[in-house]
Amino acid sequence: ALNLPRIWCALSSLTHDPNKARLYIERRKGVGLHVSFTDLEHPIRCSDLLRAVVPFQSEWRSFSYTNYRDSSSKPAVTEHRVPLHLPRLEHLAIERDEEHVYEKYYLPKLRSAKFIDFIPRPFSNTLTHLAVKFRTTNELEEELWDIDAFRRFLLSTPLLIELRLRFEVCFRSRKCDLSDREVLLPNLKTLSVSAWCIEQQWEEDDISETIADFLTSISASGMTNMILAVKVGEIYSPEEVISEFIDGLL
């Protein structure tokens, strides 16, 4: 098994120091690299790993990173905040990047992406598979997701075949201000939605938009599959509340 190149292609800041990373790179025999790092607790380890693998950026097949520390943090991971040349990269996964570092990257073969806890800006028109997770907002700060920004992003992905959306408890978004709220996805085949149903929803107002409001703005005439997962927030939620919630999503 140790002679199989594919077992040497995954490099992570959680498990690889620079020496181990270089050993893996040597033993993979040209197989594309899968690089990941999380900067929340060990930014120095992330920088050490990236310094070892960035010289091989043209061979990366997937890249996953978190960006909880901005460029002004000390210490901060800076090695990925450059125009990386990633001609073989097919998958990109990012958690919390308000600086939108990925916009600098050269990604001609990108096919799939996953975004957690932030709304991306338009950066690639080659995506065919997309997953986005909207986490719980901070009700004390009354934070609202900019759902129009997400609509603009979706409009930049005309080749999208599969869209997976996960809405966490207390999802709130600003009301749509676009003159045309329709999101046309002509190639979309599969839409997967995961959402929470809780009896005590936010009170309706003039600035919020519901998940159902957003979903009705998606136009996909070629869609053949819809996968819906509903989590019930309270054990004794009335049946009519759950039914009404599900009907609104369909």
Disulfide bonds with the S-S distance in Angstrom:
none
